[in-house]
């Protein structure tokens, strides 16, 4: 009689995170664009989310809310694929069942994965920020990148390869906090929801995934917002305008005070939290339907092993 192994759970393939993030970006990109506009605003009159939205649609049309989408997708397919993929690979290398890993190990692995993803995703992020901010500029000052490849080619031609990595330190630091806030916290919140709530109240289903990702998205937004403001300003300016991240931080503190580091928090929360929720819902669907199955011994194998032990002299 052929023994059928028992499947305990499934783990994501390394590229699932990038695919899920790209799908989520298609839904939440307009909110990301509005966040960039508010973070790069020069006067308090430009801070209104609703006014900014109506102005963009009125002047440029609805599709203007998707300016920079190609760069955003490119960024997700580099940045998110790296951090999600490396995080899963590292977890599975430490334990066949990553759910057993202690929280501090998840945080450490998320930090390492975020650093790698932040560095590799910087070129796409630079082009993304510039394309999103282009419609704010006068016609004669616009960069008019046609798509992400055109943007990267133009930057290299006129500003050099170094400009593609403008703000790498801030982007990498932000990615570390983002990945800790999203990936390790999502795993932890999901674990707590499944193990600490009354038995039968929550299962490993979409409802639990939504709750855990909402909590992770809120954590990630709060952790990353100050660095995100500095990173966005640094990437949006041409090379040489600021001396570095500390110069940007001093400028923000001088002009707006400490609250300036949380400019655009509401649209950042509105953008990042739904993006996190969509990402993990898509990721969980990919995992449950197409993930790599993990097996344990079947009941027959367990009995056979026990009998063999009894037969030993």
Secondary structure, 3 states (H helix, E strand, C coil): CCCCCEEEEEECCCCHHHHHHHHHHHHHHHHHHHHHHHHCCCCHHHCCHHHHHHHHHHHHCHHHHHCCHHHHHHHHHHHHHHHHHHHHHHHHHHCCCHHHCCHHHHHHHHHHHHHHHHHHHHHHHHHHHHHHHHHHCCHHHCCCCCCHHHHHHHHHHHHCHHHHCCCHHHHHHHHHHHHHHHHHHHHHHHHHHHHHCCCCCCCCCHHHHHHHHHHHHHHHHHHHHHHHHHHHHHHHCCCCCCCCHHHHHHHHHHHHCHHHHHCCHHHHHHHHHHHHHHHHHHHHHHHHHHCEEEEECCHHHHHHHHHHHHHCC
